[in-house]
Amino acid sequence: MHGAGEDPFDEGAGSILRQPMAVWATAGASVVAFMGIGLVDPILPSIAKGLQATPSQVSLLFTSYFLITAVAMLVTGWVSSRIGGKKTLLAGLALVVVFAALSGTSGSVGELVGFRAGWGLGNALFVSTALAVIVGAAAGGSAAAILLYESALGLGMACGPLVGALLGNASWRYPFFGTAALMAIGFICISFLLKEQPRPARKTSLLDPIRALGHGGLASVAGSAFFYNYAFFTVLAFTPFVLNMTPYKSGAVFFGWGLLLAVFSVLVAPRLQKRFGTLRVLGLSLVLLAADLVVLGYGNHTTAIVCTVLSGAFIGLNNTVYTELALGVSDAPRPVASAGYNFVRWFAAAAAPFLAPKIEGWTNIHIPFVVAAVAAVLGAVVVGVRRTALSREAEELQPAHATEDGVSVFVN
């Protein structure tokens, strides 16, 4: 999200702390939105037990969520360019409140999977618009706004499993009700504190993100990110069943994972990019993630815990670098390029939770991690094969900084 040569903590980056209340309200709601992704991690075994479901059935909570999220990427720009950023945010928040609350009332795993799909649509509408709104309302320039957004992302990913564990220890239903309540507060704050943002001069077409993928550089980034996301969500959705821990212990493990994700995304990635270059950092990080996954799959229980936490570092690096490439590698408007990129990669996030338990059933518990490691390596291969083109295109374009034209990024 930062240019490869920019350190967001330089004095010129602007102050992250001196922001209007509207920015803090949107960032706070963003934290909760990202919490919703990892919220169910520590309670997956509890949900399976409470609804008498198999791990494969429960993993569909992620599949339905991200499948709808992927498709919604084609819709979010179309919606926000017609009704405006504030109304799009509120529509997304309203959907999350409704479907998160309904998730807590589910009487079967089928109902819960369906409600998570509705939740995914709401989250896509909100998250894909939030950064554009923060940038438009922030003081101190886009660098401070992006850093604030990345911090919200990292904090949400770190706190989601912890909140899920604390509330889920009493009942697997409570984290869903808690999320609904927090998002309702966010809805009220944004309603009163955020002014309507200027609409783009040109309305976005539903097919614009697909057309943007005709650019070779963007298609390459999206293809590489597809393989990476398969590895990422094998860790997020399948590892809790392998660890088989209480909600408290599982929540602590994934809190450590999320903490490393946040630190490496916000603090480490920009510095490594500045020193070694974007593509080199990405390629090496993907290879290290693959090695970590193999050790995770074949190690003992303690080793699996350590490797799960450690994977957060590589995932944090990759999230930041991929987003920067997606936003800067083509000449498409950033919201359109990001929508096309996210449309491709979220299909892998939907596939991994569904396939990993099935691969285990067909083979053994180690092979899902081997498949994920191979996927990470394939992501690195795509970057390596397209390295010359990606480097040339990235140099010809401006660094991938968000501007007032808006941008949709991680719905990760």
N, C-alpha and C positions, 0 to 999 in steps of 0.2 A: 504494500500500500504506500510505501515511501519510495521515492526515487532511490536507485541503487547507490547514489552518491550523497544522499542527504541523511543527516542524523537528526531525528525529530526532537532531540533534547538540546540542540544548539539554541542559543538565545534568539536567533531569528525565527525559530519555529513558532513563536507566540506562546502565550501562557495558557496552559490547559486548565488552570484553576479559575481564571477570571472569565466566566461564561454566564450568559443570561439564564434565568430560571427555566425558560423554555428548553434550552439545550440540556440542562440537568434532568429535566422531566423526561425528555426523549431518551437520554442515555440511561436513566434509571429503568425505564420500561424495556430498553434493549437488554440490560442485564438479565431481567426476568425472562425475556424472550429466549435468550441463549441458555438460561438455566433449564428451560423446558426440554432441551435436546438431551442433556445428560441426566435429567431428573429421575428417569425410570431405571437407570443403570443399576443402582444398588438394590432395587426392589423387584427386579425381573424374576428371581427365584420365588419371592413372596407372591407375586402376581400369578405365577404358574401354579403355585400351591393353592392360593385362594380361589382361583377360577378353574382348578383341575385341568390345566392345560399343559401341553408339552413345551419344551424349550423352543422348538421350531414354530409352534403356534404363537408363543409370546413374542418371539423375535419379529413377528409381523407388525408389531407396534412401530418399529422403525421403518419397515418396508412401506406400509401404507402412508406414514408421515412423509417420507422423502419422495415417494412416487408422486404424491399430490404436489409436493413442493417443486419437483422438477417441472411438471406440467404447468404449474402456476407461474413459473418464471416467464412464460410466454405471455402471461396475462397482466402481470403487475405493472409493467411500463405502460401498457394500453390503458389500464385503469387510472393510474396516477396522472397521466398526461391529459386526462379528461375531467377528473373530479378534483385534482390537486393533491398535494402531499399530505396535508393535515387530514383530510377526509379519508384518504387511503390508510393512513396510520390508524385512525379511529375504527375504520371498518375491520382492519386486521385484528386490532385489540378486542373488538367486540366478539369476533369469531373465536378467538382464543379463550376468552372468558366463558363463552357458552359451551364450547366443546371440551375444555378442560374440566369444567364442572360436571358435564355429562359423563366424562371418562370416569370420574369418581363414583358414579352411580351404576356403572356397568354390572350386569348380571352374568355376562358370558364374555369369553375372549373375543368372540366375533363382534359384539357390541363395542368393546374397547378398541379394537382395531379400526372399526368404522369411525368412532369418535376421534381417534388420533389422526385420521385422514382429514377431517374437518379442521382440527387443530393445525395441521400442516398448511392448509390453505391460508388460515389466518396469520400464521407465523410468516409465511412467504410474503404476504401483502405488507406486513409490518416491517420486517427486517429489510426487505428489498428497498424500502422507502426511507428507512430511518437515517442512514448515513447522508443521503441527499438533504434531508431536513436539517440534520445537525450542522452540516457544512453551510447551508444557507442561513442559519440563525446564529452561528458561532461568532465569537470575537477572537481576534488574534490570527486570522488566516486559516487556510484549509489544513495546514500541517497539524495545528493544535486540535482541530476538529477530528481529523483522522485518528490521531493518537488517543483522544478521548473515546472514540468509537471502538478502537482496538482494545482499549482497557476494559470497556464494558463487555466486549466479546470474551476476553480472557477471564474476567471476574465471573461472568455468567457460566462459562464452561467449567470453571473451578468450583463454584458454589452449588451448581445444580445437583451433582451427586451427594454433596454434603447435606443439602436441604432434603433431598429425597430420602437419605438415610435417617435423619432426625425425625422427620414426620412419618416415614414409612415403617419405623420400628414399632409404632403402635398399630398402624393399619396401612396397607398398600394404597388405600383410597385417599388418605390425607394429603399426600403431595399434590394430587390433582386439584383438590379443593383449595389448597394453599396457593397454587399457581393462579387459579381463577381469581382469588381474592386480591393477589398482588397486581395482576393485570387490570383488574377493575379500578384499583387505585391509580395505576398508570393512565387509564382511560380518562379518569376525572382530571388528573393533573394536566394532561396534554390538552384536554378540552378547554381549560381555562387559561393556560399559560402560553400556548403556542399560537401564534398568528398564522393565517393561511400563507403558504409559500407561493411565489409566482409560478404560474404554469409555463411549461416549455412552449416556445413559439410554434414548434411543429408537433403534432400529435403522433404518438408511436403506433405503428401498425403491429398486428399480432405476428406477422411474418418477418418483421425486421430482425429479430434475434436469429432466426434461421438463416436469413440472407447474410447476416454478419459472419456466420460460420463458413461462408464461402472464401473468406480470407485465410490463406494457408497458415499464417502465424497463429491466428486465434484458434483455428481448428486443431493445430498441433498442441497448443497449450491445453485446450479442452480435452483432447484425447489423452494426453499425459495425466491430467488431473482425474480423468475417469478411472484409470488404473490405480492412482494414488488413493482416491476415495474408497475404492474397494478395500484396500489395506486398512485405511483409517477406521472404517466402520465395522470391520471384522474385530478390531480391538474394542470398539465402543459397545457393540451389541452382543458379541459372542463370549468375550473374556469373562464377564460376570458369572456365567454358568460354569466355566472352567475353574475359576477361583472358588466358587461355591462357599461364600462366606456370609456371615450375618450382615444385615443392612448397614450396621454401624461400621464394621470392618471394611466392607466393600466401598462404602461411602468415603472412608478415610483414604483408601487406595486411589480412588478416582478423584478425590480432592487433590492429592499430590500430583496426579496426572494432569489435572486441569491447571494447577499452579505452575508446573513446568511449561505447559502450553502457553499460558499467559506471559510468563517471563521471556520465553524464547521468541514469541511472536512480537511483543512490544519492545523489548530491550535488546535482545541478542541479534535477531534477524537483520535489522538495519545496519548494524556494525559489521556483521560478517559480509553482507552484500557490498558494503563500501570497501572492504579490504580485499575480498576475493572475487567479487563479481556475482551477479544474480544466478546465472546458469550453473556455474561451478558449485555454488552453495546448494542449489536445488538438487543437482545430480548426486552429490555426495550425501545429502540428507536422505534422499530416497534409498540409496544403497544401505546406509546405516539403519534406516527403518526396517529394511528387509532382513538384515542380519539380526536385529533385535527381535523380530517376529519369529524367526527360526529358533532362537534361544528360548523365547517365551513358550513356544509350542513343545519343545523337548526337555525343558528344564524341570526341576522339582517345583513344589508349591512356592517356596520362598523366591526362587529365581523368577517364576512367573509374575509374582508381585512386583519385584524390582524392575523387570522388563516392561511391565504394563505402565508403571510410573514413568520410566525412562522414555517410552514411546511418545509421551506428551511433548518432550523437547523437540523431537523430529517433526511431529505434527504441527507444532507451533511455528517452526521455521517454514515448513511447506505452505501452510495456510497463507502467511504473509507474502511469500515469494510468488506463489501461483496467482494471487489476486493482483499483485503489481504487474505481472506479465499479461494477464488477461485484459487489464485496463489500458495497457500501454502499447501492445504489440500490433494493433490494427488502427485504422483511421476511422472506425465506426464510433459514433457517440458512446461515451462510456456506459450509460445505462443500458444501451442496446447490446454492446459487446459483453457486458457482465451478465445480462440475461441469457444470451446464447451460451456463454461459458457455463453458467450454473445449470442451464437446461441439460447439458450433456453430463456434467459430473455428478449431479444428484441421482441419476439413474443407477450409478454404481453404489451410492449410499443406500438406495432401496434394495439393490440386489444382494449385497453382502450379508445383511442380517437374515435374509431368506435362505441363501445358499450354504452359509457356514454350518448350521446344524445338520443340514441334509448331507453335506460332504462328510461330516463326522459319522453320520449313520451309515453311509456307504463304505467308509474306510475306518478311520480311527480318530481320536481326539487331536492328534498332531497335525494331520494333513490340512485342515482348514487354515492353519497358520502358515504352512508351506505355500498353499495357493495364494494367500495374502502377500507373502514375501515375493513370490513370482510376479504378482501384480505390481508391487512397488518397483521391482527391477524393470518391468516393462515400461513403467512411467519414466524411469531414468533413461531407458533406451530411446524412447521417443524424443526426449530432450536432447540426447546426444546426437541422434540422427539429424535432427532439425536445428542443431546448434548454430550453424553458420547463418541460416536464414533468420533465426530468432534474434541473434546478436545484431545483425545488420538492421533488422526492422526496429528493434528496441532503440538503437542509436539514432535512427532517423526520426523517431517520434519524441514528443515531450515525455518526461518522467510521469509515471502513473499516479499523479496526484488528483484527488477529487476536486472538482470545481463546482460552481453553482449550477452546472447542468445536471448534477445529481449522479448517483451511482448506486448500483445494487451489488452487494458483495456476499459475504459468508452468511448462509442461512443455517452454518456450522457450526 
